[in-house]
Amino acid sequence: LVRCLRPAAGLAVALLVAGIVALAVGSTAGRGPDRPRPAAAGAPNLLVVVVDTLRADVLESVLAGTPEGRRLDRELAGAAWFDGFIATSPWTAPAVGSMWTGLHPEEHGFGARTGDPDRPLRPLSAASPTLAERLGRAGYRCEALVANSMLHHGSGVDRGFDRYEVLLPVAQTLPLTNALILWGVPPPELYMPAADAVARARARLAVLAGSEDPFFLWLHLMDPHAPLRDHPELGEAADEAALPELDRRYR
């Protein structure tokens, strides 16, 4: 499900609701392409927000039934809905590879099993141009803030980005935590909370707004992914009281 809008400020926004499952493996930063030509005059800035494992039907219910959802719905007034999108895979790597290349998983290769325990997943094929590479050649500054550590540097989806940052919670930066992950014991926090990730994105947007080049910023959020957190600061819809606890936390 994609919802797009273009406010007067010239920022094109796409919200991608990605019904994909994520796992955790490494992180670092990426590097962007050379730019042989400047961007066309008036080229719009582009912000793409991907929400991992968020079901479209639940999003629509929350937009209609909660105070926060109705406020977001008003912010997106006049947006165009594209609800015919179909994920190419039920989990993260192949689906994201298709999002950024327009290719099917068997073509871009990202997420295919290799049989190597040290590198279990095949990276995105070097022969598959990414959206960031194409935009970079068109004069865009490309950045990414990704809270899913499966999409790490070296996965291939970082190609074309001038700045590529994998957002890890503090627990995942500790050596002992990394050892526990290798032993199959997941830490209590597998991803950075959306509030912190959005704060980082706002800071980058403020920097990018001062650039002469148009920009493309990808923000990838993980909060609907297990382990689900409580959000006592958010309101509940009237019909949520009868739901099981896991469903309420998901919503």
C-alpha positions in Angstrom: 0.0 0.0 0.0 1.5 3.3 -1.0 0.2 6.8 -0.2 1.8 9.7 -2.0 1.4 13.5 -1.6 3.2 16.6 -2.7 2.9 19.5 -0.3 3.5 23.1 -1.4 7.0 23.0 -0.1 8.0 20.6 -2.9 8.6 17.5 -0.9 7.2 14.3 -2.5 6.4 11.8 0.2 5.6 8.1 -0.2 4.5 5.9 2.7 5.2 2.2 1.9 3.4 -0.3 4.1 5.6 -3.3 3.8 4.1 -6.6 5.0 7.6 -8.1 5.4 9.3 -9.9 8.2 12.8 -8.8 9.4 15.8 -10.5 10.9 18.9 -8.9 12.4 22.5 -9.2 11.1 25.2 -6.3 10.9 25.4 -2.6 10.2 27.5 0.3 8.9 27.4 3.1 6.3 27.3 3.3 2.5 28.7 5.4 -0.3 27.1 7.3 -3.1 27.7 7.5 -6.9 29.5 10.1 -8.9 27.2 12.6 -10.5 27.9 13.4 -14.1 25.2 16.1 -14.4 23.2 18.4 -12.1 19.6 17.8 -11.3 16.9 19.3 -13.5 15.6 22.6 -12.3 12.6 22.2 -10.0 13.3 18.5 -9.3 11.3 17.6 -6.2 12.8 16.3 -3.0 11.7 12.7 -2.2 11.1 11.2 1.2 10.2 7.5 1.3 9.0 6.0 4.7 8.9 2.2 4.8 7.1 0.6 7.8 8.2 -3.0 8.2 5.5 -5.6 8.9 2.6 -3.1 8.9 -0.6 -4.6 7.6 -2.6 -2.3 5.3 -5.9 -3.2 6.8 -4.7 -2.4 10.3 -3.3 0.9 9.2 -6.6 1.9 7.6 -8.4 0.9 10.8 -6.0 3.0 12.9 -6.3 6.0 10.6 -10.1 5.9 11.0 -10.4 4.9 14.7 -7.7 6.6 16.8 -6.9 10.3 17.5 -3.4 9.9 16.2 -4.6 8.1 13.1 -7.2 10.8 12.3 -4.6 13.5 12.7 -2.3 11.7 10.3 -5.1 11.2 7.9 -5.8 15.0 7.9 -2.1 15.6 7.3 -2.3 13.4 4.2 -5.5 15.0 2.9 -5.3 15.2 -0.9 -2.9 12.4 -1.2 -3.2 9.7 -3.8 -3.7 6.1 -2.7 -2.1 3.2 -4.7 -3.5 0.1 -3.2 -2.8 -2.3 -6.0 0.8 -2.9 -4.9 1.7 -6.5 -4.2 4.8 -7.6 -2.3 7.2 -9.8 -4.3 8.0 -11.8 -1.1 6.6 -12.3 2.4 9.9 -11.3 4.1 12.3 -8.3 4.1 15.2 -8.9 1.9 13.6 -10.0 -1.4 10.7 -7.5 -1.0 13.1 -4.5 -0.3 15.3 -5.6 -3.2 12.3 -5.5 -5.5 11.2 -2.1 -4.1 14.5 -0.4 -5.0 15.2 -2.2 -8.4 11.7 -2.9 -9.8 12.8 -6.5 -10.4 11.5 -9.8 -9.2 13.6 -11.6 -6.4 14.9 -14.2 -8.9 16.3 -11.3 -10.9 17.9 -9.2 -8.2 18.9 -12.1 -6.0 18.8 -10.3 -2.6 17.9 -12.8 0.1 18.6 -16.0 -1.7 20.1 -18.6 0.6 23.8 -19.4 0.0 24.4 -22.3 2.3 27.3 -20.4 3.9 26.7 -19.9 7.7 28.9 -16.8 7.7 27.1 -15.2 4.8 23.7 -16.9 4.7 22.0 -14.5 2.3 23.1 -13.5 -1.2 23.4 -9.7 -1.6 21.6 -7.6 -4.2 23.0 -8.4 -7.6 25.6 -5.8 -8.8 23.9 -6.0 -12.2 20.6 -4.6 -10.7 20.6 -0.8 -10.7 19.0 0.7 -7.6 16.7 3.7 -7.4 19.4 5.5 -5.4 22.0 4.9 -8.1 19.6 6.3 -10.8 18.7 9.3 -8.7 22.3 9.9 -7.9 23.2 10.0 -11.6 20.3 12.5 -12.0 21.9 14.9 -9.5 20.2 13.8 -6.2 21.7 13.6 -2.8 20.7 10.2 -1.5 20.5 9.2 2.2 19.0 6.3 4.2 18.2 5.8 7.9 17.3 2.1 8.3 16.2 0.5 11.6 16.3 -3.0 10.1 19.9 -4.3 10.5 19.2 -7.0 7.8 19.6 -4.1 5.3 23.2 -3.6 6.3 26.2 -2.2 4.4 27.2 -4.9 2.0 23.7 -6.1 1.5 23.6 -4.3 -1.8 20.6 -2.1 -1.1 23.0 0.5 0.3 24.4 1.1 -3.2 24.0 4.6 -4.5 23.5 6.3 -1.2 25.8 9.1 -0.2 25.0 8.5 3.4 23.6 5.1 4.6 23.0 4.6 8.3 21.7 1.5 10.1 20.0 2.6 13.3 20.8 0.1 16.1 19.4 0.3 19.7 22.1 0.7 22.3 21.8 -3.0 23.3 22.9 -4.1 19.9 26.1 -2.1 20.0 27.4 -4.0 23.0 29.9 -6.8 22.4 28.1 -9.2 24.8 24.8 -8.6 22.9 26.4 -9.5 19.6 27.8 -12.7 21.1 24.3 -13.6 22.4 22.8 -13.0 18.9 25.5 -15.4 17.5 24.4 -18.0 20.1 20.8 -17.6 19.0 19.6 -15.5 22.0 17.9 -12.3 20.7 18.3 -9.1 22.8 15.1 -7.5 24.2 15.4 -4.7 21.7 16.1 -5.7 18.1 15.5 -2.2 16.6 15.6 1.5 17.3 12.1 2.8 18.3 10.3 4.9 15.7 10.3 8.0 17.9 14.1 8.0 18.0 14.5 7.1 14.3 12.1 9.9 13.3 14.1 12.4 15.4 17.2 11.3 13.5 15.3 11.8 10.2 14.2 15.3 11.2 17.7 16.2 11.9 18.9 15.0 8.5 16.0 16.7 6.7 17.1 20.0 8.3 20.6 19.5 6.9 19.4 18.3 3.5 17.1 21.3 3.2 20.1 23.6 3.2 21.7 21.8 0.2 21.5 23.0 -3.4 20.9 19.5 -4.6 17.5 17.8 -4.4 17.5 14.9 -2.0 16.1 11.4 -1.6 15.8 10.2 2.0 14.7 6.7 2.8 13.4 6.1 6.4 12.8 2.4 7.4 10.8 1.9 10.6 10.4 -1.4 12.5 7.9 -0.8 15.4 5.1 -3.2 14.1 7.8 -6.0 14.1 8.3 -8.3 17.0 9.2 -7.9 19.8 6.2 -5.5 20.1 6.5 -2.6 22.6 3.8 -1.0 24.7 2.9 2.6 23.5 0.9 4.0 26.5 1.1 7.5 24.9 -1.1 6.5 22.0 -4.9 6.3 22.1 -6.9 3.2 21.4 -9.8 2.7 19.1 -13.2 1.9 20.7 -13.2 -1.7 19.3 -9.7 -2.5 20.7 -10.7 -3.4 24.2 -11.9 -6.9 23.2 -8.7 -7.7 21.3 -6.0 -10.0 22.6 -3.0 -8.2 24.1 -0.8 -9.0 21.2 -3.2 -7.5 18.7 -3.6 -4.3 20.9 0.1 -3.8 21.1 0.4 -4.3 17.3 -2.2 -1.7 16.6 
